[in-house]
Amino acid sequence: MVNVGTADRAVRAVLGLILLAVPFVPAAAAALAGMGAWIWLLPAVGVVLLLTALFRFCPAYTLLGIRTCALK
């Protein structure tokens, strides 16, 4: 089952990579230092976005009845 389209997939992949890298970039980590341990939530969300881009399936889209890809 596929419910993530090409443009959606690209956005998810780029955003996922950015969120995955945030805690490891010194300038970004310094800017978000007030988040404490919550800064590690960002890479977790990044991993989820990368996985949904990789598998072209989003469980939330299924629950909400959303489909961003063309029907085959």
KAVENRA-V314736 format. One record per backbone hydrogen bond with DSSP energy under -0.5 kcal/mol. NH is the residue of the N-H (numbers start at 1). CO is the residue of the C=O. Records with the same first field share a line. If there is no record, write none. Layout:
NH->CO ; CO
This chain:
3->56
4->56
5->3
9->5
10->6
11->7
12->8
13->9
14->10
15->11
16->12
17->13
18->14
19->15
20->16
21->17
22->18
24->21
25->21 ; 22
26->24
29->25
30->26
31->27
32->28
33->30
35->32
36->33
38->35
39->36
40->37
41->38
42->38 ; 39
43->39
44->40
45->41
46->42
47->43
48->44
49->45
50->46
51->47
52->48
53->49
54->50
55->51
56->52
57->52
62->58
63->59
64->60
65->61 ; 62
66->61
68->3
